[in-house]
């Protein structure tokens, strides 16, 4: 069950919006997180995601007049059936507008004075947005020319430009803005806003920061790395064919370890004081991404070993913040994810320099110590022979 939950959560990394069944699984996972993790999410992550989301939440004015005539084409309804659909459309539209306005308000204040949000509230808001999104999708199927097409992203971009153009003209003339959208255009914009809200709360709930709120043709996944090609065996730090001597092991080194596992953290603390290979090393252990990011010495380390999914931020979010601050040292994923090629490709192109999988490894056993030191030794070897910067 644990592995299934992890797989569902990991689909957020570089992937499309989760399907309904996967979202249900995510809510269950959020419930589990709420029981065993801290009851707040990262204020740093909160502010960062809110600032990125805010420009792409397009405003839809509340209903101030009777709905325009709407033509339904899903089937040929009787006048009574069409009237029922018409009323249902108005109900769904009002509900969607309320949710979008609530989201806009919440995001706006989080960009100014971000407040911690509990996992319970994240789950509740996520569930509401999902339910509303499903109702909007159902209404869109009933309207003429509301089917999904390949140029949907371009169409949404044109709608947004139409809205922004009307705002600018109104501002120049000092007049109230008037934007007239057709029924299906309104639902398109509402649906796009709701979808971004869903992604927003998923990112907060899982700590996986891989969110693009861009409108138009921009891709939602990370661009491919250009500093070096991906070698699957080297990314997973498998041993090379020739024997490795410890001459590649640095004598002096500053290592940061970021994970919410008490067993892993305790193991590194013990090795820092007792293991001969760590004799001249500085090893600092962190359990909270916010604490690590806000530490003024976070970019002074020679390497970061980090879990991918951590409450209060997540390893990918931490990595991006470090890179923005000029950190050009290796960042290695230390995770329970299995060694699958798809994870190597996704994590590598996001900027991770290697991955150590501790799946099915007892952290309290000697095998965990062997795993860590052999994998690190392999990394130092590959970096030396390949001339990697990190």
N, C-alpha and C positions, 0 to 999 in steps of 0.2 A: 504493500500500500504506500509506504514511504517513497519508494522509487517512482511509482506512478505519479504521486504528487509532485515530486521533483521534476519529472519530465514535463508535466503540464506547465509548471512555472517556467521552465527553461524555454518553452516555445515562445516566450516573450522576447528572447534574445534574438534580435535580427529578424523575427518572423512577422507574419501578418497578424491582424487582430484575431484573438482566440474565438473559436466557435462557441455556440451556446453550451454544449456539453462540457467543453473544456473550461468555460467560465464558471460553470457550476462546481467543477472540480477545484478551480482556483478559490472560490468562496469557501469551500470546505478547508482548503489549505490555510486561508486567512484566519479561519476560526481556530485552527490548530496553533498557528503562530501566536494568536492573541492569548492563548493559554500558557505558552511556554516562553515567550519573548517579552521584551519590554513593551509597555503599553503606549509608546509614542513612536512616531516615525521622525526621521531626520529633519530638523529645521533647515539645515543646509540644502538637503535634497528638495524639501518643500519649496523653498524660495527659488531654487534653480529651475525646477520644472514649471512653477507658476509663471516665472518670467518668460520662459520659452513658449508657454501655451497661450498667454494672454493676447498676443497680437492676432491669433488665428481663431478666436471665438467671435464669429460674426453676429452682430446684433440683429435680432428680429423684433420689430415693435409689437407690443401687445395688441390683441384684437380690439379695434375701436369702432368698427362698423360691421354690418352683416357680411358674411362671407360672399365672395364673388361666386357667380355660377360655376359649378364644377361639373365636368363631364366624366362619367365613369365608363371604362371600357373592359373591365375584367369579365363581365358578362352583360347581357342586355337586361337591366333590372326594370321592374314595374315602377310606376311613380312612387308607390309606397316604399318599395325597397330602396329606391334612389334617395328618398327623403331620409330614410334610416341611415344610409351610408353617409349622407351629407351631415347629419347630426353627429355621427360617430367620428367623421373627419374633424369637425369642429372641436369635439371633446379631446381627441388625441393631439390636435394642434395646440390647444390651450395647455395641456399637460406638458408637452414637449417644450413650449416656450417658457413655462414656469421652471422646468429643470435647467434649461439653458441659462436663464437669468440667474438662478441660484448658483450655478456653476461659475458664471462670469463674476458674480459678486464675491464668491468664496476665493476664486483665483486672484482677483484684484487685491483683496486685503492680504492675501498670502504673499504678494509681491512687495508689500509695504512693511507689514509687521507680521511675519509668519508665526503661526501658533502650532504647537504640536497637535497632531491629529491621531486619535487612537485607532487601532486596527479594527475595532468594532464599528467606528464611524466610517472608516474606509470601506468596510464590507457593506454597510447599509447604503452608502451613497452609490457604490458600484452596482449593487442589486437594483436600485431604483433606476439608474441610467440604463442598465441592460433591459429592464422591463419596458421602459419608455421607448428605447431604440427598437425593440421588437414590434411594438404597436405602430411606430412610424413606418417601419419596413412593410408592415401589412397594409397600411393605407397607401403607400407608394405603389403597391401592386395594383391597386384599384384605379389609379389615375391614368389617363392617356399619356403616352410618351414618358412613362415613369420607369421603364425597364432599365436595368443596368446595362451600360454599353462600355466599349473599350475607351471611349473618350470622356468618361465620367469625370476624371480628375481635371481635364481641361475645361469641362463645362462648369465645374465648381469654381475653378479659378476665374472664369468669365463672370460668374455671378458675383463673386467677391469684388472683382474690379468694378462691376456695375454699382454695387453698394458703396464702395469707397469713392467712386466718381460722383455719385449723388451727394455724398457727405461733403466733399470738397466744394462742389458748386454751391451747396447751401451755406457753407461757411463763408465763402467769398461774398455771397449776396446777403449774409446775415439773416437768413431765413431758416425756418424749420426744415429739416431734411425730409424728403418724401421719396421713399423707395417702394416701387410697386413690383412685386414678384408674383409670378403665376403660382398656383397651388403646388404644382410639382417642384418648382424652384424653391419655394419655402421649405418643403419637406426635405429637399436635398441639403439645404443649408442646416436645417435643424438636425438632420441625421449626421452630417459631418461634425457638428458641434458635440453631439452626444457621443459619437465615436471617440473624439479626442478626450472627452471626459472619462470615458471608460479606460482608455490607455493611461490617462493621468493617474487614476486611482490604482490601476494595476501596477504601475511603476512604484507608487508609494507603498503599496502593500507587500510587494515582493522584494524591494530593494534593488531590483534590476533596472538600471537606468539605460534604456535603449529606445528612446522615444523620439519620433520625429512628428512634429505638429504641422509640417509644411503643407500648404495647399499647392495644387498644380502637379507638375510632373516629377518633382524631386522624390528620390527613392528613400524608403524608411530604414534601410540598412546601411551599415558603415561601408565606406569605399575600401577597396582592396589595398593592402599595404604595398608599398613600393620599395621599402628599404631592403627587403630580401624575400625570396620565394618561400612558400610554405613547404616544409619537409615534414610529413606526418610523424615519422619515427623520431626525428629530432625534436619536434614540438612536444611529444609525449615523453621526451628525455629517455628514450630507450638506449641501452648501452651500445656503443659502436662495436664494430667487428674486432678492432684491436683492443688490447688491454689498456686501461687508463691508470696512470700513476697519479699520486696525490700532488705532483708538482704543479698541476693546474689549480689546485685549491688555494685561494688567497690567504695569506698569513694574517692580514689585518682587514677587517670588513665590518660594515655596519648593516645589520639585518633588521628589518621591521616585519613582524608577523601580525596579520590582521584577520582574526576569525572569532566567531562567537562560541566556539567549542571550548569548554573549560578543560577538557582532557588534552586537546591539542596545545592549548596555551600553557598548561602545566608541564607538558613534555618539553616544550622549547625552553621554559624557565629552568628546568632541571638540567638540560643539556648545556645551557649557557654557563652554568656553574661547574659542570662535571665532565663534559665531553672534551677530549683532547683536541679535536678539530675546531672547537669553538674557543680555544684557549685565549687567543688574542682578538676575539671578535666582540663586538657590542651587539647584543640581541635584545630588542625591545618588543614586548608583546602588547597588542592592542585588541580590545574587544568591541569597540564602538567606532564606526566610521566617522561620525561627527568629531569625536575626540581626536582622532588621528589627523583629519583634514585641518582642524583648527590649531593643531600643534605647530608652532612656528618652525620646528625642525623637521617637518614631515618630508621635505625635499632633500634632506641632508643624508639620507640613507643610500647605501650602495645597492640595495635590492629590497623589493617588497614581495612577500609571500602573502597572498590574500585569498580568502574564500570569495566565491562569486555572489552568492545570495546571503546577505547579512542584514538583519534589521537595522534601521537607521541609516540606510544609504546603499549598501551593496558594493561589491568589489569593482564592478564596471564603472560606477559613478565615481568612486574614489580614484580609479585610474585616470579617468578623463580630467578630473580636477587637478591631479598631479601633473599630467601632461600640459595642461593649460598654464601651470605655474613653472614650467620649464624643466620638469623632472625627466631626464633622459637616461635613466638607469633601468635595469631589468625588472619587470613585474611578472611574477609567476603565479598562476592560479593553483591554489591548494584546495581541492574540492572533492565532494563525493560523487560528482558526475563520472560516468564510465568513459573509457577511452574509445569513443566513437569518432569516426572521421568527421562527421557533421559538426561536432563540438570543436574539434581542432580548427576547422575552417572558420567557424564563427568567432571563436575566441581569439584566434590569431589575427584576423582582420580587424578586430576591435582594438588590438594593441597589446594583448598578452604575449609574452615572449616564451612561454612554455606552460605546461600543465602537469601537475602531480595529482593523480587520482588516488584517493584513499578509500575507494569503494571496497567494501568487504574486508578492510584491514582493521584489526583491533588496535586502537590507538594506544592501549595500555600494554601491548606486547612488543617484544624485541623486533618483530617484523616491521613495525611502524618506524622505528629508528633506522633500520636498514633501508627502508623505502626512501626516507627523507635524505639521508646522506648520500646514497647512491645516485638519486635523481639530481641533487645539487652538484655532485661531482661530475655527472654527465653534462650538465649545463655549462659548467666552467670549461670543460673540454671543448664542447661545440663552439662556444663563444671564442675561444682562443684560436682554434683551427680555421674557423670561418671568418674571423675578423669582425664579428658583430659589434655594433656600438652598444646594443643592449638586447 
